[in-house]
């Protein structure tokens, strides 16, 4: 389920997500609510140095596959 709250200016103010499922026979449920505030502000984002980050996509995919296979 996804619920979205819209304000008088047609801006998304809150989004709530509720996801249920199973992996490898185990039931799982994730609930997450995000509030959106301070519209119009531009955040200062600094990208970390390359030696401080890594792409974890393959590791996560491997763990999900392993869990799905019951391992």
N, C-alpha and C positions, 0 to 999 in steps of 0.2 A: 504494500500500500504506500502511496505517496500523497501527502496532504500539503497544500501550499496556501499560505496566508498572503493576501495582496492588500496593500494600503490604499488610501484615497488617491494617490498619485500613480496607481497601477504598478507599483514596485513590489517585488517579492520581498516580504519581511521575514518569513519563517518557512522552512521546509522540513517536514518530518517524514522519514522513510522507515518502514518496517518490513524487513525481509526475512522470510522463513524458508528453510529447506533442509536437505540432508546430504551428508558427505560420508560415504562408506558406512551407511546404515545409522549414523549418528545424527540426531536432530540438531539443528542450529537456528538461532534467531538473532537478528541484529536490529537494534532500534537506534536511530540517530536523528537528532534535531539540530538544525543549523539556523541561527538568527543572523539576519543581514542588517547591518547598521552603518551609519556614517557614509551615506551615499555621496558621491562626488569627490571624496578624498582620494588622492593618488598615493598608494603606499610606496615607500622607498624599499626596493628589493635589491639585495646584494647577492649575486650568485657566488656560492662557495668555490674555493679552488678545486680544480679537477682531482687533486690527490686526496680530497676529503669526501668524495662522493663515489657511488657506484650504482650501476643499474641492477636492481634486484629482481627484475622480471623473470628471468629464467629460474632463479632459486625458488620464487613463489610458485611458479607454474609446476616445478618439480615436486614441491611439497603438496600442492593441491592434488596432483596426479597420484602421488603416493598414498594420500589419505583416501582418495576415491577407490583405490585398489585394495584398501584395507591394510596398508603397510605402514 
